[in-house]
Amino acid sequence: MAQVAVPEAGKNSPARKIGRVQQFFSDDKRFLLVILLPVVLFFLIWNALPTMWMVGMSFREYSLTSATKIAHFIGLDNFVYLITSADTWSALSKTFLFVVGGVFFETVLGIMLGFLFWDSSKMPGRRFALTLLFSPMVLAPIAAGNYFRLMVNPNFGVINYLISLFNGGKAVELLTNASLAFPTCLCVDIWMWTPFMLMMTLAALGSVPKAELEAANIDRLGWWQKFTHIILPHGKYILMLGILLRTIDCFKTMDLVWTMTTGGPGNSTELLGIGLYRVAFQSLNLGRASAYALITLLIAIAFTSIFLFVLNRKNSAEEA
């Protein structure tokens, strides 16, 4: 029989193109570079360049309300003004108090709820209860702030109505009272983010080997011994990661408190985020606002560095 000649694939044929693509990605370093390139570009455009612009602007005097609209180099004057300002220290102290109180109570309540729902598959209504508990975490802070601002309204708020039942029918000004506005905002933040620590607690408890727990039950170890010798060594890193993430997020809280009180009454609830907003978008002083943002960023980096140092030091000590 006569053999039929099969034409060779052309240079631009689909088979040749697929072969070139496969050959290009066969190199691991080249493939890794292509995968990381979009991430690097995104980081440079949306993180590195704005941060560099902010750092440069923090050493200049530039206000949108000035007649010249020219950024003049003034050195450290913006930082000196902020560091010597009583408003900055007031906002910083309130922010630290908000972070410490919020993270502490969220962690304690999250751990308690985590132990309640841990290994409780036979609990009736467990999934429904967890769904309700996780729902505050998925709300937008602005929405949560508006809801609670209405619920604590002294005229028609349901929370104020319940308080009046135990207060002789008198309503309480929760958001217009300087001594009550801050703890009210703190309670809303605790209500909203305790589910996050509950989720981290469940993840930490899920990492505990069941074989070790069964051996502890056979040896009839007490609850505290199980917690300190088995549960805590396995789950502490997940818990500490949750505390770190929550600390960073709580430190930059602005939208929730702004929606409820706009920093008032007076400056009783003015956190660092609200102070930065006032300088940048109300005073329109971009130079001073950049210095304010840089100081806030350095404080957050210091928090994170200290936390990671302690975590790595404990990890190294245990491995040794």
MARNU-760466 format. One record per atom (N, C-alpha, C, O, CB): x, z, y; residue in three letters. Coordinates in steps of 0.2 Angstrom, whole numbers, plus 5000, padded with zeros to 4 digits. Glycine has a CB too. Example, Ala and Ser with C-alpha at 12.3 -4.5 7.8 and 13.67 -1.06 7.14 Angstrom:
% MARNU-760466
506650394972ALA 506250394978ALA 506650394984ALA 507150424983ALA 505750454978ALA 506450354989SER 506850364995SER 506450395000SER 506750405006SER 507050294997SER 
END
This chain:
% MARNU-760466
500450004994MET 500050005000MET 500450005006MET 501050035006MET 499550065000MET 500249975011ALA 500649975018ALA 500550035021ALA 499950065022ALA 500349915022ALA 501050065024GLN 501050125027GLN 500850115034GLN 501150065038GLN 501750165027GLN 500450155037VAL 500250155044VAL 500650195048VAL 500750255047VAL 499450175045VAL 500950165053ALA 501450205058ALA 501050245062ALA 500550225066ALA 501850155062ALA 501250315062VAL 500950365067VAL 501350365073VAL 501950385073VAL 500850435064VAL 501050345079PRO 501350355085PRO 501650425087PRO 501250465086PRO 500950325091PRO 502250425090GLU 502450495092GLU 502050515098GLU 501850475102GLU 503250485093GLU 502050585099ALA 501750605104ALA 502050595111ALA 502750595111ALA 501650685104ALA 501750575116GLY 502050555122GLY 502350625126GLY 502250675123GLY 501550525127GLY 502750605131LYS 503050665134LYS 502550715138LYS 502650775138LYS 503450635140LYS 501950685140ASN 501450725143ASN 500850735139ASN 500250755141ASN 501250685149ASN 500950735132SER 500350745128SER 500250825127SER 500650865129SER 500550715121SER 499550845126PRO 499450915125PRO 499850955120PRO 500051005122PRO 498750925123PRO 500050915115ALA 500450955110ALA 501150965113ALA 501451025112ALA 500550905104ALA 501450925116ARG 502150935120ARG 502050985125ARG 502451035125ARG 502350865123ARG 501550995129LYS 501451045134LYS 501351115131LYS 501651155133LYS 500751025138LYS 500951115125ILE 500851185122ILE 501551205119ILE 501751265119ILE 500351175116ILE 501951155117GLY 502551175114GLY 503051205119GLY 503451245118GLY 502951115111GLY 503051165125ARG 503451195131ARG 503251265133ARG 503651305134ARG 503451145137ARG 502551275133VAL 502351345135VAL 502551395130VAL 502851445132VAL 501551345136VAL 502551375124GLN 502751425119GLN 503451435119GLN 503651495118GLN 502551405112GLN 503851385120GLN 504551395121GLN 504751435127GLN 505251475127GLN 504951325121GLN 504351425132PHE 504551465138PHE 504451535137PHE 504751585140PHE 504051435144PHE 503851555134PHE 503651625133PHE 504051655127PHE 503951715125PHE 502951635132PHE 504451615123SER 504751645117SER 505351695119SER 505451735115SER 505051595113SER 505551695125ASP 506051735128ASP 505651805130ASP 505251795134ASP 506451705133ASP 505851855127ASP 505551925129ASP 505651945136ASP 505151965139ASP 505851975125ASP 506251935139LYS 506351955146LYS 505951905151LYS 505651925156LYS 507051945148LYS 505851845149ARG 505551795153ARG 504751815153ARG 504451805158ARG 505651725151ARG 504551825147PHE 503851845146PHE 503651915150PHE 503151915153PHE 503651855139PHE 504151965149LEU 504052025153LEU 504052015161LEU 503652045164LEU 504552075151LEU 504451965163LEU 504451955170LEU 503851925173LEU 503551935178LEU 505051905172LEU 503551875169VAL 502951845171VAL 502351895171VAL 501851885175VAL 502751785166VAL 502351945166ILE 501851995166ILE 501852035171ILE 501352055174ILE 501852035159ILE 502452055173LEU 502552105179LEU 502552075186LEU 502452115191LEU 503152145178LEU 502552015186LEU 502551975193LEU 501951995197LEU 502052005203LEU 502651905192LEU 501351985194PRO 500751995198PRO 500752075201PRO 500552085206PRO 500151985194PRO 500952115196VAL 500952185198VAL 501452205204VAL 501252235209VAL 501052235192VAL 502052175203VAL 502552185208VAL 502252155215VAL 502352185220VAL 503152145206VAL 501952095215LEU 501752065221LEU 501152105224LEU 501152115230LEU 501451995220LEU 500752125220PHE 500152175222PHE 500452235226PHE 500252255231PHE 499752185217PHE 500952265222PHE 501252325225PHE 501652315232PHE 501552345237PHE 501752355220PHE 501952255232LEU 502352235239LEU 501852225244LEU 501952245250LEU 502752175238LEU 501352185243ILE 500852165248ILE 500452225250ILE 500352235256ILE 500352115246ILE 500152265246TRP 499652315247TRP 499952385248TRP 499652435250TRP 499152315242TRP 500552395246ASN 500852465246ASN 501552465250ASN 501552505255ASN 501052485239ASN 501952425248ALA 502652435251ALA 502652405258ALA 502852445263ALA 503152385247ALA 502352345260LEU 502352325267LEU 501952365271LEU 502252385277LEU 502052255267LEU 501352395270PRO 500952435274PRO 501352505275PRO 501352535281PRO 500352455272PRO 501652525270THR 502052585271THR 502652575276THR 502852625280THR 502352615264THR 503052525275MET 503552505279MET 503352505287MET 503652525291MET 503952445277MET 502752465287TRP 502452465294TRP 502252535297TRP 502452545303TRP 501852415294TRP 502052575293MET 501852645295MET 502452685297MET 502452715302MET 501452675290MET 502952675293VAL 503552715295VAL 503852695301VAL 504052735306VAL 504052705289VAL 503852625302GLY 504152595309GLY 503752615315GLY 503952635320GLY 504252525308GLY 503052615314MET 502552635319MET 502652705321MET 502452725327MET 501852615317MET 502752745316SER 502752825317SER 503352845323SER 503252895326SER 502952855311SER 503852795324PHE 504352815329PHE 504252775335PHE 504652775340PHE 505052795326PHE 503552755336ARG 503452715342ARG 502852745346ARG 502352775342ARG 503352645341ARG 502752735352GLU 502152755356GLU 501652685356GLU 501852635360GLU 502352775363GLU 501152685353TYR 500752625353TYR 499952655353TYR 499752685347TYR 500852585347TYR 499652645358SER 498952665358SER 498552605360SER 498652565365SER 498852715363SER 497952595357LEU 497552535358LEU 497152545365LEU 496852495368LEU 497052525353LEU 497152605368THR 496852615374THR 497252615380THR 497052615386THR 496552685374THR 497952605379SER 498452595384SER 498352525387SER 498052475384SER 499152605382SER 498552515393ALA 498452445397ALA 499052395395ALA 498852335395ALA 498552455404ALA 499552425392THR 500152375391THR 500052345384THR 500252285383THR 500752415391THR 499852385379LYS 499752365372LYS 500452345369LYS 500452305365LYS 499252305371LYS 500952385371ILE 501652365369ILE 501852435365ILE 501852485368ILE 502152345375ILE 502152425360ALA 502452485356ALA 503152495358ALA 503552455357ALA 502452465348ALA 503252555361HIS 503852575364HIS 504152625359HIS 503852675356HIS 503752615371HIS 504852625358PHE 505152665353PHE 505252735357PHE 505552735362PHE 505852635351PHE 505052785354ILE 505152855357ILE 505452905352ILE 505452965353ILE 504452875359ILE 505752875346GLY 506052925342GLY 505652975338GLY 505152945335GLY 506552965346GLY 505753035338LEU 505453085335LEU 504853125339LEU 504653175337LEU 505853135332LEU 504653095344ASP 504153125349ASP 503553135345ASP 503253185346ASP 504153085355ASP 503253085341ASN 502653095338ASN 502653155333ASN 502153185332ASN 502453025334ASN 503253155329PHE 503253215324PHE 503353275328PHE 503053325325PHE 503953195320PHE 503753285333VAL 503753345337VAL 503053365340VAL 502953425339VAL 504253335343VAL 502753325342TYR 502053335345TYR 501553365339TYR 501253415340TYR 501753275348TYR 501553335333LEU 501153355328LEU 501353425325LEU 500953465323LEU 501153305323LEU 502053425324ILE 502253495321ILE 502153555326ILE 502053605323ILE 503053485320ILE 502153545332THR 502053595337THR 501353605339THR 501153645343THR 502453585343THR 500953565336SER 500153565338SER 499853615334SER 499953615328SER 499853495337SER 499453655337ALA 499053715333ALA 498553675329ALA 498353705323ALA 498753765338ALA 498253625331ASP 497753585327ASP 498053565321ASP 497653565315ASP 497453525331ASP 498653535321THR 498953515314THR 499053575309THR 498853565303THR 499653485316THR 499253625312TRP 499353685307TRP 498653715305TRP 498653735299TRP 499753735310TRP 498153715309SER 497553735307SER 497253685301SER 496953715296SER 497053735313SER 497353625302ALA 497053575297ALA 497453585291ALA 497153575285ALA 497153505300ALA 498153595291LEU 498553605285LEU 498353665282LEU 498353665275LEU 499253605287LEU 498253715285SER 498053785282SER 497353775278SER 497353795273SER 498053835286SER 496953745281LYS 496253735278LYS 496353685272LYS 495953695267LYS 495753705283LYS 496753635273THR 496853595267THR 497153625261THR 496953615255THR 497253535269THR 497653665262PHE 497953705257PHE 497453755254PHE 497453755247PHE 498553745259PHE 497053785258LEU 496553835255LEU 496053795251LEU 495753815246LEU 496153865261LEU 495853735254PHE 495353695250PHE 495653665243PHE 495253665238PHE 495153635254PHE 496253645243VAL 496553625237VAL 496653685232VAL 496453675226VAL 497253595239VAL 496953735234VAL 497053795230VAL 496353815227VAL 496253825221VAL 497353855233VAL 495853825231GLY 495253855229GLY 494853805224GLY 494553825219GLY 494753875235GLY 494853745226GLY 494553685223GLY 494853675216GLY 494453675211GLY 494453625226GLY 495453665216VAL 495753655209VAL 495753715204VAL 495653705198VAL 496553635210VAL 495853775207PHE 495753835203PHE 495153845200PHE 495053845193PHE 495953895207PHE 494553835203PHE 493953845201PHE 493753785196PHE 493353795191PHE 493353855206PHE 493953725198GLU 493753675194GLU 494153675187GLU 493853655182GLU 493953605197GLU 494753705187THR 495153705181THR 494853765177THR 494753755171THR 495853725182THR 494653815179VAL 494353875175VAL 493753855173VAL 493553865167VAL 494353935180VAL 493253825177LEU 492653805174LEU 492653745169LEU 492253745164LEU 492153785180LEU 493153705170GLY 493253645166GLY 493453665159GLY 493253645154GLY 493653595169GLY 493953715159ILE 494153745153ILE 493653785149ILE 493553775143ILE 494753785154ILE 493253825152MET 492653855149MET 492153815146MET 491953825141MET 492353905154MET 491953765150LEU 491453715147LEU 491753675142LEU 491453655137LEU 491253665153LEU 492453655142GLY 492753615137GLY 492753655130GLY 492653625125GLY 493453605139GLY 492953725130PHE 492853765124PHE 492153765122PHE 492053775116PHE 493153835126PHE 491653765126LEU 490953775124LEU 490753705120LEU 490453715115LEU 490553775130LEU 491053645122PHE 490853585119PHE 491353565114PHE 491153515111PHE 490653535124PHE 491853595113TRP 492353575109TRP 492153585101TRP 491953645100TRP 493053615110TRP 492253535097ASP 492053535090ASP 491353565089ASP 491253605085ASP 492553585087ASP 490853545093SER 490153565093SER 489653505092SER 489153495095SER 489953605100SER 489853465087SER 489453405085SER 488753425083SER 488353385084SER 489853365080SER 488653485080LYS 488053505078LYS 487553535083LYS 487053555082LYS 488053555072LYS 487853545089MET 487453575095MET 486953525097MET 487053465098MET 487953585101MET 486253555097PRO 485753515099PRO 485753485106PRO 485853535111PRO 485053545097PRO 485653425107GLY 485653395114GLY 486353395117GLY 486453395123GLY 485253445118GLY 486953395113ARG 487553395116ARG 487753335120ARG 488053335125ARG 488053395110ARG 487553275117ARG 487753215121ARG 487353215128ARG 487653195133ARG 487553155117ARG 486753235128PHE 486353235134PHE 486653285139PHE 486653265145PHE 485553255132PHE 486853345136ALA 487153395141ALA 487753365144ALA 487953375150ALA 487253455137ALA 488153335140LEU 488853305142LEU 488653245147LEU 489053245152LEU 489253275137LEU 488153205146THR 488053155151THR 487853185158THR 488053155163THR 487453115148THR 487453235158LEU 487253275164LEU 487853305167LEU 487853295174LEU 486653325163LEU 488253335163LEU 488853365166LEU 489353315169LEU 489653325174LEU 489253405161LEU 489453255166PHE 489853205169PHE 489553165175PHE 489953135178PHE 490053155163PHE 488953165176SER 488653125181SER 488853135188SER 488953095192SER 487853135181SER 489053205190PRO 489253215197PRO 489953175198PRO 490053155204PRO 489353285198PRO 490353165193MET 490953135194MET 490953065196MET 491353035199MET 491453145188MET 490453035194VAL 490352955195VAL 490052945202VAL 489952885204VAL 489952925190VAL 489752995205LEU 489452985212LEU 489952965217LEU 490552995217LEU 489053045214LEU 489752925222ALA 490252915228ALA 490252985232ALA 489653015233ALA 489952855232ALA 490753005234PRO 490853065238PRO 490353065245PRO 490053115246PRO 491553085241PRO 490253005248ILE 489853005253ILE 489053015251ILE 488753045255ILE 489852935257ILE 488952985245ALA 488252995243ALA 488153075241ALA 487653095243ALA 488152955237ALA 488653105238ALA 488553175236ALA 488553215243ALA 488153265243ALA 489153195232ALA 488953195248GLY 488853235254GLY 488253235257GLY 487953285260GLY 489453215258GLY 487953175257ASN 487253165260ASN 486753205256ASN 486253235260ASN 487053085261ASN 486753195250TYR 486253235246TYR 486253305247TYR 485753335249TYR 486353225238TYR 486853335247PHE 486953415249PHE 486753425256PHE 486553485257PHE 487553435247PHE 486953385260ARG 486753395267ARG 486053405268ARG 485753445272ARG 487053345272ARG 485653365265LEU 484953365265LEU 484653425261LEU 484153455263LEU 484653305262LEU 484953445255MET 484753495251MET 484853565255MET 484553615253MET 485053495245MET 485353575259VAL 485453635262VAL 485153635269VAL 485353685273VAL 486253645263VAL 484853585271ASN 484453585278ASN 484053645278ASN 483653665274ASN 484053525279ASN 484053685284PRO 483653745284PRO 482953735285PRO 482553785284PRO 483953785290PRO 482753675286ASN 482053665287ASN 481653645281ASN 481153665280ASN 481953615293ASN 481953595277PHE 481653565271PHE 482053565265PHE 481853535260PHE 481353505273PHE 482653595265GLY 483153585260GLY 482953635254GLY 482753685255GLY 483853605262GLY 483053605248VAL 482853645242VAL 483253705241VAL 483053755239VAL 482753595236VAL 483953695242ILE 484353745241ILE 484253805246ILE 484253865244ILE 485153725242ILE 484053785252ASN 483953835257ASN 483253875256ASN 483153935257ASN 483953805264ASN 482853835253TYR 482153865251TYR 482353915245TYR 482053975245TYR 481653815248TYR 482753905240LEU 482853955235LEU 483254015238LEU 483154065236LEU 483353915230LEU 483654005243ILE 484054055246ILE 483554105250ILE 483554165250ILE 484554035251ILE 483054065253SER 482554105257SER 482154155252SER 481854205255SER 482054065261SER 482054135246LEU 481654175242LEU 481954245240LEU 481654295239LEU 481554145235LEU 482654245241PHE 482954315240PHE 483254335247PHE 483654385247PHE 483554295235PHE 483054305252ASN 483254325259ASN 482754345263ASN 482754335270ASN 483754275262ASN 482154365261GLY 481554385265GLY 481254325268GLY 480954335274GLY 481754435270GLY 481354265265GLY 480954215268GLY 481354185274GLY 481154135277GLY 480354225271GLY 481954205275LYS 482454175281LYS 482854125278LYS 483254135273LYS 482754235284LYS 482954065282ALA 483354015280ALA 484054035282ALA 484154075287ALA 483153945283ALA 484554005279VAL 485254015281VAL 485553955283VAL 485553895280VAL 485654045275VAL 485953955289GLU 486253895292GLU 486953885288GLU 487453915290GLU 486353905299GLU 486953845283LEU 487553845279LEU 488053795282LEU 488653805281LEU 487353815272LEU 487853745285LEU 488353695288LEU 488453705295LEU 488953675298LEU 488053625286LEU 488053735299THR 488153755306THR 488453815307THR 488553835313THR 487453745310THR 488553855302ASN 488853925303ASN 489653915301ASN 489753895296ASN 488553975298ASN 490053935306ALA 490753925305ALA 491053965299ALA 491553935296ALA 491153945311ALA 490754015297SER 491054055292SER 490754035285SER 490954055280SER 490854125293SER 490253995285LEU 489853975279LEU 490053895277LEU 489953875272LEU 489153985279LEU 490153855282ALA 490253785281ALA 490853765277ALA 490753725272ALA 490353745288ALA 491353805277PHE 491953785273PHE 491853805266PHE 491953755261PHE 492553825275PHE 491553865264PRO 491453875257PRO 490853835254PRO 490853825248PRO 491253945256PRO 490453815258THR 489853765256THR 490153695254THR 489953675249THR 489353755261THR 490653675258CYS 490953605256CYS 491353615250CYS 491453575246CYS 491353585262CYS 491753675250LEU 492153685244LEU 491653695237LEU 491953665232LEU 492553755245LEU 491153725238CYS 490653725232CYS 490453655230CYS 490353645224CYS 490053775233CYS 490253615235VAL 490053545233VAL 490653505229VAL 490553475225VAL 489853505239VAL 491253515232ASP 491853485229ASP 491953515222ASP 492053475217ASP 492453495233ASP 491853575221ILE 491953605214ILE 491353575209ILE 491553565203ILE 491853685214ILE 490753575212TRP 490253545208TRP 490353475206TRP 490153455200TRP 489553545212TRP 490653435210MET 490753365209MET 491353345204MET 491353305200MET 490853325216MET 491853395205TRP 492453375201TRP 492653415195TRP 493153405192TRP 493053375205TRP 492253475194THR 492353505188THR 492253465181THR 492653475177THR 491853565188THR 491753415181PRO 491753375175PRO 492453335174PRO 492553325168PRO 491253325176PRO 492853325179PHE 493453285177PHE 493953335173PHE 494253315169PHE 493853265184PHE 493953395175MET 494353445172MET 494053465165MET 494353475160MET 494453515176MET 493353455164LEU 493053465158LEU 493253405153LEU 493453415147LEU 492253465158LEU 493353345156MET 493553285152MET 494253295150MET 494453275144MET 493453225156MET 494653315154MET 495353325153MET 495453385147MET 495953385143MET 495753345159MET 495053435148THR 495053485143THR 494853465136THR 495153485131THR 494653545145THR 494353425136LEU 494153395129LEU 494653355126LEU 494753355120LEU 493453355130LEU 495053315131ALA 495553275128ALA 496153315126ALA 496453295121ALA 495853225134ALA 496253365129ALA 496853415127ALA 496653445121ALA 497053455116ALA 496953465133ALA 496053465120LEU 495853505114LEU 495853455108LEU 495953475102LEU 495153535115LEU 495653395110GLY 495653335104GLY 496353325102GLY 496353295096GLY 495353275107GLY 496853335105SER 497553325103SER 497853375098SER 498353375096SER 497953315109SER 497453435098VAL 497653485093VAL 497553465086VAL 497053445084VAL 497253555095VAL 498053465082PRO 498053455075PRO 497553495071PRO 497553555072PRO 498653455071PRO 497053465067LYS 496553515064LYS 496853545058LYS 496653605056LYS 496053465061LYS 497453525055ALA 497753555050ALA 498053625052ALA 498053675048ALA 498353515047ALA 498353625058GLU 498553695061GLU 498053745062GLU 498153805061GLU 498953675067GLU 497453715064LEU 496853765066LEU 496653785059LEU 496453845058LEU 496353725069LEU 496553745054GLU 496353765047GLU 496853815044GLU 496653865041GLU 496253705043GLU 497453805045ALA 497953855043ALA 497953925047ALA 497953975044ALA 498653835044ALA 497753915053ALA 497653985057ALA 497054015055ALA 497054075054ALA 497553965064ALA 496553985053ASN 495954015050ASN 496054045044ASN 495754105042ASN 495353965049ASN 496454015039ILE 496654045033ILE 497054105034ILE 496954155030ILE 497053995029ILE 497454105039ASP 497854165040ASP 497554215045ASP 497754275046ASP 498554145044ASP 496854205046ARG 496454245050ARG 496754265057ARG 496754325059ARG 496254305046ARG 497054215060LEU 497254235067LEU 496654245072LEU 496154215071LEU 497754175069LEU 496854285077GLY 496254295082GLY 496254235087GLY 496654185087GLY 496454355086GLY 495754235091TRP 495554185096TRP 496154175100TRP 496354115102TRP 494954195099TRP 496454235103TRP 496954225108TRP 497554205105TRP 497954165108TRP 497054295111TRP 497754215099GLN 498354195095GLN 498254115094GLN 498754085094GLN 498454235089GLN 497654095092LYS 497554025091LYS 497653985098LYS 498053935098LYS 496854005089LYS 497454015103PHE 497553985110PHE 498253975112PHE 498453925114PHE 497054025115PHE 498654035111THR 499254035114THR 499854005110THR 500253975112THR 499554105115THR 499654005103HIS 500153975098HIS 500053905096HIS 500453875093HIS 500254025092HIS 499353885096ILE 499253815093ILE 498953775099ILE 499153715100ILE 498753825088ILE 498353795102ILE 498053755107ILE 498453735113ILE 498453685115ILE 497353785109ILE 498753795116LEU 499053785122LEU 499653735122LEU 499853695126LEU 499253845125LEU 500153745116PRO 500753705116PRO 500553635115PRO 500953585117PRO 501153725110PRO 499953615112HIS 499853545111HIS 499453515117HIS 499553455118HIS 499453535104HIS 499053555120GLY 498653525125GLY 498853535132GLY 498453515137GLY 497953555124GLY 499353575133LYS 499553595140LYS 499753535144LYS 499653535150LYS 500053645140LYS 500053485141TYR 500353435145TYR 499753385148TYR 499753365154TYR 500753385141TYR 499253385144ILE 498653345146ILE 498253385152ILE 498053355157ILE 498153325141ILE 498253445151LEU 497953495156LEU 498353495163LEU 498053485168LEU 497853565153LEU 498953495162MET 499353495168MET 499353425172MET 499353425178MET 500153505166MET 499253375168LEU 499153305171LEU 498553305175LEU 498453275180LEU 499253255166LEU 497953335172GLY 497353335175GLY 497353375181GLY 497153365187GLY 496853365171GLY 497753435181ILE 497853475187ILE 498253435193ILE 498053445199ILE 498153545185ILE 498753405191LEU 499153365195LEU 498653305199LEU 498653305205LEU 499753335192LEU 498353275195LEU 497953215198LEU 497353245202LEU 497253225208LEU 497553175192LEU 497053305200ARG 496553335204ARG 496853365211ARG 496553365216ARG 496253395200ARG 497453395210THR 497753415216THR 497953365222THR 497753375227THR 498453455215THR 498153305219ILE 498253245224ILE 497653225227ILE 497653215233ILE 498653195220ILE 497153215223ASP 496453195225ASP 496153245230ASP 495853225235ASP 496053175219ASP 496253305228CYS 495953355233CYS 496253365239CYS 495953375244CYS 495953425229CYS 496953345239PHE 497353355245PHE 497153305250PHE 497153315256PHE 498053345244PHE 496853245248LYS 496653195253LYS 495953185254LYS 495653135256LYS 496953125250LYS 495553245252THR 494853245253THR 494653235261THR 494953265265THR 494553305251THR 494253185262MET 494053175269MET 493253155269MET 492853185273MET 494453115272MET 493053105265ASP 492453075265ASP 491853125264ASP 491353125267ASP 492353015260ASP 491953175259LEU 491453215257LEU 491353265263LEU 490753285265LEU 491653255251LEU 491853295265VAL 491753345271VAL 491553315277VAL 491153345281VAL 492453385272VAL 491753255278TRP 491553215284TRP 490853205284TRP 490453215289TRP 491953155285TRP 490553185279THR 489853175278THR 489453235279THR 488853225282THR 489753135271THR 489653285277MET 489253355277MET 489353385284MET 488853405287MET 489553395272MET 489953385287THR 490053425293THR 490353395299THR 490453415304THR 490353485291THR 490653335297THR 491153295302THR 491653345305THR 491853335310THR 490653265308THR 491853385301GLY 492453435303GLY 492253495306GLY 492653535308GLY 492953395307GLY 491553505308GLY 491353555311GLY 491053615307GLY 491153605301GLY 490853535316GLY 490753665310PRO 490653675317PRO 491353695320PRO 491653735317PRO 490153725319PRO 491453665326GLY 492153675329GLY 492653635325GLY 492553575324GLY 492353755329GLY 493153675322ASN 493653645318ASN 493653675311ASN 494153685308ASN 494253635321ASN 493153715309SER 493153755303SER 493153715297SER 493453745292SER 492453795303SER 493053655297THR 493053615291THR 493553555292THR 493453505288THR 492453595288THR 493953555297GLU 494353495298GLU 494953495294GLU 495453535295GLU 494553495306GLU 494953455289LEU 495553445285LEU 496053395287LEU 495953365293LEU 495353425278LEU 496653385284LEU 497153345286LEU 496853265287LEU 496953235291LEU 497753345282LEU 496453255282GLY 496153185282GLY 495653175288GLY 495653115291GLY 495753175276GLY 495353225290ILE 494853215296ILE 495253215302ILE 495153175307ILE 494353275296ILE 495853255302GLY 496253255308GLY 496553185309GLY 496653165315GLY 496753305308GLY 496753155303LEU 497053095304LEU 496553035306LEU 496752995310LEU 497353075297LEU 495953045304TYR 495452995306TYR 495353005313TYR 495252955317TYR 494753015302TYR 495353065316ARG 495153075323ARG 495753045327ARG 495653005332ARG 495153145325ARG 496353055325VAL 496953025329VAL 496952945329VAL 497052915334VAL 497553055326VAL 496752915323ALA 496852845322ALA 496252805324ALA 496352755328ALA 496952835314ALA 495652835323PHE 495052795325PHE 494552815330PHE 494152785332PHE 494652785318PHE 494752875333GLN 494352905339GLN 494852905345GLN 494652875350GLN 494152975337GLN 495452925344SER 495952925349SER 496252855350SER 496552835355SER 496452975349SER 496252815344LEU 496552755344LEU 497352755345LEU 497652705348LEU 496252705348LEU 497652805344ASN 498352815345ASN 498752795338ASN 498852845334ASN 498552885347ASN 498952735337LEU 499152715331LEU 499852745329LEU 500052755323LEU 499152635330LEU 500252755334GLY 500952785333GLY 500852855331GLY 501252865326GLY 501352775340GLY 500452895334ARG 500452965332ARG 500052965325ARG 500253015321ARG 500053005337ARG 499552925324ALA 499252925318ALA 499652905312ALA 499652925306ALA 498652875318ALA 500152855313SER 500652835308SER 501052895306SER 501252905300SER 501052775310SER 501352935311ALA 501752995310ALA 501353045306ALA 501553085302ALA 501953025317ALA 500653055308TYR 500253105304TYR 500153085297TYR 500253125293TYR 499553105308TYR 500053015296ALA 500052995289ALA 500652995285ALA 500653015279ALA 499752915289ALA 501252985288LEU 501852995285LEU 501953075283LEU 502253085278LEU 502452975290LEU 501853115288ILE 501853185286ILE 501453205280ILE 501653245275ILE 501753235292ILE 500853185280THR 500353195274THR 500653165268THR 500653195263THR 499653165276THR 500953105268LEU 501253075262LEU 501853115260LEU 501853125254LEU 501453005264LEU 502253135264LEU 502853175262LEU 502653245259LEU 502953265254LEU 503253185268LEU 502053275261ILE 501853335258ILE 501553315251ILE 501753355246ILE 501253365262ILE 501253265250ALA 500953245244ALA 501553235239ALA 501453245233ALA 500453185244ALA 502053195241ILE 502653185237ILE 502953245235ILE 503153255229ILE 503053135241ILE 503053295240ALA 503353355238ALA 502953395233ALA 503253425228ALA 503453395244ALA 502253395233PHE 501853425228PHE 502053395221PHE 502153435217PHE 501153415230PHE 501953325221THR 502053295215THR 502753305212THR 502853315206THR 501953215216THR 503253305216SER 503953315214SER 504053385211SER 504353395205SER 504453305219SER 503753435214ILE 503853505212ILE 503553515205ILE 503753545200ILE 503553555217ILE 502953485205PHE 502553485199PHE 502853455193PHE 502953485187PHE 501853455200PHE 503153395194LEU 503453355188LEU 504153395187LEU 504353395181LEU 503653285191LEU 504453425192PHE 505053455190PHE 504953515185PHE 505353525181PHE 505453485197PHE 504453555187VAL 504253615183VAL 504053585176VAL 504253615171VAL 503653655186VAL 503653535176LEU 503453505169LEU 504053485165LEU 504053505159LEU 502953455170LEU 504453445168ASN 505053425164ASN 505553475162ASN 505853475157ASN 505453375168ASN 505553525166ARG 506053585165ARG 505753625159ARG 506153645154ARG 506153635171ARG 505153635159LYS 504853675153LYS 504853625147LYS 505053655141LYS 504053685154LYS 504753565147ASN 504853515141ASN 505553515139ASN 505653525133ASN 504653445143ASN 506053515143SER 506753515141SER 506953585138SER 507353585133SER 507253505147SER 506653645140ALA 506853705138ALA 506553715131ALA 506853745126ALA 506553765142ALA 505953685130GLU 505653685123GLU 505953645118GLU 506053665112GLU 504853665123GLU 506253585120GLU 506653545116GLU 507253575114GLU 507553565108GLU 506753475119GLU 507553615118ALA 508253645117ALA 508153705112ALA 508653735110ALA 508553665123ALA 
END
